[in-house]
Structures are given as structure tokens and as C-alpha cells.
């Protein structure tokens, strides 16, 4: 038998049910907090990815700009002279000398 007390049994039942309700909802509240934290972290992850893509795009544009500037700054007359020297070397002469060297190794 329970100890006699001056509190109504309906009050103690209501308090007990309230405590059980709070304890029963705790896992759901914890999972909700975890889901909110994961969603926030994922949002920050995507923000960082977009920022990195924007920075890479800026770097790519700067590199392309530098490449164009280097192309335009080349002395065309020096390139023309080098191209002419390469053009004067005959492909047939190169192949003939290569065949001569290969035949010397065979014998």
C-alpha cells in the first residue's frame, strides 16, 4: 500500500504521464537537432564549393588572358626566321641520313 499523502492521485498520474511524454520525445528531438545540423553543414559545404568554383573560374580567365598577352608579345619576325630555317631542312634529306645510319648498323 502506498504512503498516504495529501496530493490527489490524478495530479501524480498527470505528472507521471508528462514525464513519460518528455522522455519518449527526447530521441525524436535529438534526431531533429541532428538533421538540422546536417542540413546546415551541407549548406555550408555547397557554399564553399560554389566559392571555389568561382575562384577557379577567375584563375582560368587570368591564365587565358596571360596566354593571349604572351602570344601578342612575341616577335613575329624572329618566329618567321625560325620557321624558314625549319622549312629549309628537307624531310627527304633527314630520311636519307636516317636510312644510311640504319644500314650501317645492319652490316
Secondary structure, DSSP 8 states (H G I E B T S, - for coil): -----SS-HHHHHHHHHHHHHHHHHHHHHHHHHHHHHHHHHHHHHHHHHHHHHHHHHHHHHHHHHHHHHHHHHS-HHHHHHHHHHHHHS-HHHHHHHHHHHHHHHH-
